[in-house]
Amino acid sequence: MAEVQGGTPYLMEKDAVYQHAQSKQHDPNWTGDGVDTSTVDSKKVLRKMDLRLIPMLAILYLLSFLDRGNIGNAKIQGMQTDLNLSGPQYNLCATVFFFTYCAFEIPSNLLLKRFRPSIWLPSIMVAWGTVMTLMGLVNSYHGLLIARIFLGVTEAGLYPGVAYYLTMWYCTEDLAFRQSLFFSAASVAGAFSGLLAYAIAKMDGIAGLAGWKWIFILEGLLTVAVAFLAYFLLYDFPDTATFLTTEERAWVVHRLKYQGSKKSGRAIAESDHFEWKFVRKALTDWQLYLSLLMYWGIVCPLYGISLFLPTIIKELGYTSSTAQLLTVPIYITAAILAIVVGYLSDRATKHGASRWPYIFVPMCAILVGFVIAISGSAAGDIPGVVYAGVFIAVCGIYPAFPGNVTWIANNLAGSYKRSAGMALQIGLGNLGGAMASNFYRSVDAPKYLLGHGLEIMFVVLGLGAVITLRISYAAINKKRERSGAAESYSDEQLADLGDKSPSFRYTL
């Protein structure tokens, strides 16, 4: 090879690759190729990422879930009486949150990459923390209603944003465990919400404010305070991560770029440029609408429980304080199970096994739990049975939820299609929260047979969707294996096709 000034062309190219890797400037088209990653310790890199990313993300989601669900705690601390809310009015206040929450999720996810995660996520936190704080100053039904509408707008980007953000760092086989770690914060939020509400309610009368108002004010101020820390503690992208070495950044990026096609034997780098057609493809993808039924089968019970669990327990004959405290063991157990199931799901995927059983089995637990709850409610005067049923249901909900989000994230290819698709699934899926807000009507207390029955219906629909997705994915994979159609496409064309590419294999 001819010499040129400064060395051979090969060495010059290699130097250029390393200079780019060391520049810490985000390049969505960089694949990590050309950097020697043979000495990278994969377990060490994943541990570093876990320690730098997951704790802060978990705190963000804990606060998010705490703020959207604390209306249930405020209700039994006197809010409904003080604001003269009828049962339907309370349900509407709980419901309207989800309409604006749903509407703003796709735009928020698309803006996440444009404005950088370290800017966008803390900014929306400041916004919803401010709304939450002001919610503590409302004195009427209409004031509460408007506050909940704006809470939905400001909080819309957090969960889909973080769920998508994790896919920018972790590969298919590592994702469920991390989604579970992050999502288990919702379980802790459920427990923490009861404990915190119990403690804050003791402030009743301070500064002339009712205890339930202090719940909103203090939890809102806490969110704003954490948001300012998040500006400095969140990282944007793997290729700009200062806590990773050059080789480690290249290793992470390379795995992410080629994960979708590795089972086909032809390495195709994932597309990461934005075009509106990727959003359109997400909106018209059949798998998203099946996954939506699966999502509803989990999220309807999730929100039904989070919004009404304190009320359900109180209606069983316990005091408000006891009702708050009895929610704690349920959520703590659910958090532990979510992490365990997420770990087992990833381990199965690494060994070539399917991911779907780790969604299906927890959903069966949800079904069993609600069947027990409705049976105990119908029989009457056996609150322990109802509590046990709800306990089992929650222990199925929290492991199933991150598995559901992970599965669809695994099976959407193309960065922006995944961004829009995950936001669509989570956005429309959270309309299940709007529905669930009306399942547990005050006129149905204390048995809530209608609410439990509707939850059972959605869980059954969700189980059917899981089975249908599993069968469909397997059939498509087999067809692509047999066809050999990928040979007639260029690498660029295959990358542009995303998960519709003949070289892409769905995760079962």
N, C-alpha and C positions, 0 to 999 in steps of 0.2 A: 504494500500500500504506500502510495507516495506521501512523502513528508511535507508538511506545510508549517508555516511559522507558528510556533507555540505547541507543536506536537501533531499527532496523526488526526485525521478527521474523526476517527472513533473516539479518541480521548477528548477531543474538543466537544463532541456531542455528549459524551458522558459528563464532562464538566458542566455543560449547559443544563443537563438534567438535574444535577446536584444543586446548581445555583438556583434553579427554579424551586426545588424542594426546600431549600434553605431560606427562600425569600419570605415565606409566611404570608404571601399574598394569595387570596383565594382564587383558584382557577377551576371552574366547574368541569372543564374538559381534561384536566390532568388525571392520568390513570395510575400514576406511580411506577410506570414502566421505566426501566433503565436504572433504577436504584437497587443496589444489592441489599436484599432483605433476608438473606440466609441466616444471619446471626440474631434475628429478632426473636425474642421470647414471647410467643403469642399470649400465654397466660399472664405474663407480667404486664403486657400492654392492656389487656382487658381489665386487669385489676386497677391499673392507673386510670383508665377511662371510667370505671365504676366509681372510684373514689372521688374523681373530679366532677362527674356529671350527675350521678343518681341522687346523692343526698339533696342537692339544691332543687332538682326537679321534683323530688318527692315532697319537699317542703312547699314548693309552689302549688302542687296539686292538692296537698293537704289543705292549704288555705283556700284554694278554689272551691273544693268540695265543702269545706266548713262554711264558707260564706253563702253558697247557694242553698245549703240545707238547713241553716240555722233558723229559718222561719218556722220549722217544725218545733224546735226547742222554745222559740219565743212564744209560739201559740199557747203552749201549756203553762207558760209563766205569766199569762195574763194579757197578752197582746190582743187576742180575739175579743175579750171583754172590754178592754180600754178603747179599742177602735170601733166597737159595736159591729163587728164583722159577723155576718151570717155564714152558715156553712158554705153555700155557693160562692160567696164573696172571697172567703179564704182560699177556696179551691182555685178561683180565677187568679188570685194573686200568686199562687204557687205555679199556675199554668203559664201565664203570659211570659215568664222568664224564658221558657223553652222556644217560643216562637221567634223572638229576636236572637236567641242563642243559636238557633238553627240557621237563620237567614245570613248571619255574618261569619259563619265558619269557613266557607270556601274562600271568600276574599281574604280573610285573615291568614289562612295557610299560604296563599300565594304571595302575600306581602311579607311573610316570615323570612323568606330567602332574600327578598329585595332589600329589606331594611336590616337584615342580620338578626339572628336569634337573641343575641345579647342586648339588642336595643328594643326589639319588638315585644318580647315576652315581658320584661320588666315594665315597659310602658303601659301595656294593657293591665298589668297588675296595679299600677298606680291608679289607673282609671277606675277599675272595679272596686278597689279598696276605698276610694273616695266616695263612690256611690253607696257602698255598704255603710260607711260612717254616717253619711247623710240620711240613710234609711232609719237611723236611730232617732231622728228628729221629726219623723212624720207623726201627724196627729189625726189622720183620717184614712178612710179606706182608699180614696183616690190618690192620696199621697203615697201610700204603700204600693198601690198598683203601678204608678208611674216609676217609682224607684225600682221595682222588680223588672219592668220593661228595660230600663237602662242597665240594670245589672246583667241582663242577658246579652245586651249589645257589647258591653265591655269585657265580659268574661268569655265570650264565644271562642276566642282564639287560643285559649290556654290548653285545654286537653287535646284537641286535634293537632295543635302546634307542637306540643311536647311529644305526642305519639309519633308524629312524622319526624320530628327532630331526632328521635332515637334511631330511626331508620337511616339517618345520615351518618351514623356512627357505628351501628352494630349490624352484622350480617344476619341472614335468615336464621341460622342455627343458634345464634346467641340472643335473639331478640325477645323471646317470650319471658325468659327469666328477668330481663331488665324491665320489660313492660310490667311484670308482676311486682318487682321491687318498687317501681314508681307508682303503680296503681294501688298497691297495698296502703299507700298513704291515705287513700280514700277510706279504707277500713279504720285506720288510726284516727282519721278525721271524725268518723262516726263515733268512735269511743271518746275521743277528745272533746267532741262537740257536747256530749252528754255531761262529761266532767266539768268542762269549762262553763257551760250554761248553768249547771248546778252552783258553781262558785260565784259566777257573775251575778246571778239572780239575788245573791245576798246583798248586792249594792242597791237594792230597791230603796228609792227615796233620796239617794245621794244626789245633790245638785237639783233636786226636784224632779228627777227622772225615774221612771219605772225600771225595774230590773231587766225587763225584756229589751228596753231601749239600750241599756248598757251592753247587752249581748252584741247588738249590731255595731255600736260605736267602737267598742274595744277591739272586736275582731276585725273591723275595717281598718282601724289605725295600725294594727299589727301587720296587716297585709301591705299597707303602704311602706311601713318601715322595712319589711323584708324585701320589697321591690327595689328599694334603693341599694340594698346590698347585692341584689341579683345583677345589677348593672355591671358590677365589678367581678362577680364570681361565675358568670355564665361564659361558656366558650362557644364560638360560632361553628367552625367546621374542622374536620380532622386535619386537613392540609394546612391549617393555620394555627393548630393547637401548640402552644408554647411548652406544654408539659410533656410533649412527645418529641423524640429525636427525629432527625430527618428520615432515617430508615423506618422508624415506627410509623411515621405519617404515611410514607409510601406504602407500607404493608397494609395499613387500614384502608386507604383509598383503593388500592388494587383489589382487595377482597370485595369491597362494596361494588366496584365497577363491574366485576365479572361474575358475581354470584348467581345471577339469573340463568346464565347459559352454561354453567360448569358441568351440569349433568348431561348435556348434549354432546360434549366432547369438542365443541367449537367455542372458543372464548370470544364473546362479543361484549364490548364495553357498553355500559348502560348510557342512554342519552340523558344529558343534563341541561339542555338548552330549552328555553321557554318558547312555546308556540300555543296559540289558543286551541289548536286542534287536539292537544293533549287533554285539555279541560273537557272538550266535547267528547273525546273518547271515554273519559271517565264517566261522564254523565250518561253515556249510552251503553255502558258495559253491563252485560247480563249478570255477572257474578256479584256486582255491587248490590243489586236489588234482591238477590237471594240472601246475601249476607245481611241485608237490612232486616229481613225477617228473623234471622239468627240474632241480630243485635237487639231487636225488640223483645225477643224471648228472654234476654238477660236484663236489658235496661228498664223495662217496665217493672219487673220485680225490684230492681235496684232502687229506682226512685220512689216506688210505692213504699218500700221499706224505709228509705232515708228520710222521707218527708213525714211519714205517719207512724213510724215505730214507737216514738215516745207516746203518741196519742193512743195507739193500740194497747200498749202496756198499761197506760193510765186507766183506760176503759176496762181493763181486766180487774180493776179494784185497787190498784196501787196508788200511792200519793205521787204528786208531780216529781218530787225529789227522788223517790225510789224508782220511778219510771225512767228518769234520766240515767240513774246509775245502772239499772238493769240492761241498758243498751250496751254497756261497756264490754262485758265478756263476749257478747256476740261478735262485735267488730274485731276484737283482738284475735279471737280464734280464726276468723275469716282472713285476716291479714297474713297469719302464719300459713294457712292452707294455700293462699294465693301464691306465695313465694315458693312453697314446696312443689305445687303443681306446675308452675312456670319452669322451675328447674328440671323437672322430669320431662316436660314437653320438649325443651331444648335438647336434653340428653337423647331423647328418642330420635329427634330430627338428625342429630349428628351421626347416629348409627343407622340412618336410612329408614327409620320407622315413620309412621304417620303422626301428624299433629292433631288430627281431628278428635281422637278419643279423649284428649285432655280438655276438650270443650264439651263433648257430648256427655261424658260421665258427670261433670259438675252440673250440667243442665238437668240431668236426671235427678240429681240431689235437690235442685230447686223445685222440681215437680213434686217430689216426695214430700218436701217440707210444706208446700202449700196445700197438698192433699191432707196432711196431718192437721194443719192449721184450720182448714175449713171444716174438717171433721170435728175437731175440738170445739170450734165456735158453734157449729150446728147442735152439738150435744148440750152445750151450755154448762156454766158453773164448773169448768175444769180449765182454769187459766194456765195451769202448768203445761197442758198438752198444746195449747195455742202457742205459748212461749217456745216450747220445744220445736214445734213446726217452723216457726219463724227463724229460730236458731239454725236449723238444718238448711232452710232456704238461703239464708245469708251466707252460710258456709259453702254453698254452691255458686252463688252469684259472683263472689269476689275472685275465685279461681277462674271462672268461665270468661269473665269480661276481658282481661288482658289477652287470653288465648284467642278470643274472637277478633280483637283488633290486630293481633300479630298475624293471624292466618291471612287476613285480607291484605295486610301490608306485604307479606311474603309473595303474594300472587298478583301484585300490581307492579309492572315494570315501566321504567321511565320515571325520572325523579319528579317531574311536574305532574304526570298522570297520577303517581302515587300520592302526591300532595293533595291534589283535587279529589281523588277517589277516597282517601281516608277522611277528608273533611266532609265529603258527601255522605259517607256511611255514618260518621259520627253525628253530623248535623241532622240529617233526616232521622237517624236512629234516636236522637234525643227528643224527637217528637213523641217518642214513647214516654218520655218524662212528662210531657204535657198531658198525655192520656192518663198516665198513672196518677197524676195530680187529682184526677177526678174519680178514681176508682174507689177511694175510701171516703165516702160521703158521711157527713155527720148524722144523717137520718138512718144510716145503717148501723150505727154504734149500738151495742159494743161488739156485735158478732162480725160485722163487716163481711158477710157472706158474698156479696156482689164483688167486692174488691178482690177477695181471695180467688173467686171463680174466674174473674177476668185475667188475673195473673196466670192461672193454670192454662187458660186458652192460649195466651201468648207464648208460654213456655213450650207447649205442644207444637205450635207453629214453628218455633225456633228449632226444635229438635228435628222436625221434618226438613227444614232448610239445611241443617248440618249434613244430614244424610244425602240430600240431593246434590249439594256442593261436592261432597266426597266422591260420589259416583261420577259426576260430570268431569271433575278434574282428572280422575283416573282414565276416563274414556278419551279425553283430549290428549293426555300424555301418550297413551298407547298409539293413537292415530298419528301423532307427530313422530314417534319412534319409527313407525312403519313407512311413513311417506318419504322421508329423505328430502323434503322440499327445501330445506335450508340451503342446499347446494346451489340453488338457482338464484340466490340473493347475495348481494354484497354485504360486507360487515356493516356498512353505514345504513343500508336498508333494514337489516335485521335489528339494529339498535333503534331505529325509528319506529319499528313495529312494536317494540316493548314486549309485553306479555302475550301479544298476538303473534309473535315471531315463532316460526317453526323450530327455532333453537331453544326456546324458553320452555322450562318444565315447571308445572304447578307443584307447589308443596301440598302433599295430601294430609 
